[in-house]
Amino acid sequence: MGSFAVEVKYDLRDPVSFEHIQSFAPRVDANGLQRVRMKFRARNRYGGMNISWAEATVRSMKRTPRAPS
């Protein structure tokens, strides 16, 4: 999730104002995918601070054990 936060931060209008609030990452699914959701605060074009969400689906390096067939 760390690289996800960095990508979001540097895509902002004012990356220096980025403040991570909270992240959610449920279990990795059977296909090795994980949906990540991050709540953050950043400065908008008018100088005010907004709270926003970013979402991504990432491929996990961990393997989820499969149930026996």
N, C-alpha and C positions, 0 to 999 in steps of 0.2 A: 504493500500500500504506500510505502514511502515514495516510490517513483511516481505514483499516481498524483500525490499531493504536489510534488515538484512540477509535474506537467501542468496541472491546473494553475499553480501559482504563476508560472512564467507565461501563461496565456492571458493573464489579467492586464487591464489597462495600467494598474499601479501595483506591480508584484510586491513591492516593499510593504504594502498595507495588508498583505495576506495574513490571516490569523485562523489557524485550524481550530475548530470547535469540537467536532466529534466524527468518528468514522464507524461504519457498520460493515461487516463482512461475514455473511452467513457461511455455512459449510460449503465445501467444494462439491459440485454435483458429480454424477457418474461419468460425465464427459470431461472432467478436469477443469470445468469453468467455475468461476466465482464472481458473483455480482457484488461490486463494492460501491458504497454510497458514503459521501463525505459532506459534512456541513461545515461551512467556513464563512468568515467575515472578510470583506474587502471594501476599499474605497471606490465609489462610483465617480462618474465624470464631473459631478457637481460638488465633490468634496465630502459628501455624506458617506456613512458606512452602511452597507447592505449585508444581510445574511442570505447566503445562497446555498444551493445543493449542487453537487456534481456526482454523476454516476458513470460507472464503467463496468464492462464485463471483461475479466482478465483470465488468462489461462494459468492455472496453478502448477507449480513445479511438484507439488505433493500429489501422490496417488491415493485415491480413495479406495479402500478395500471393497471389493465387489462381493455380493452375496453368492454363496455356492449355487450352481445351477441344478 
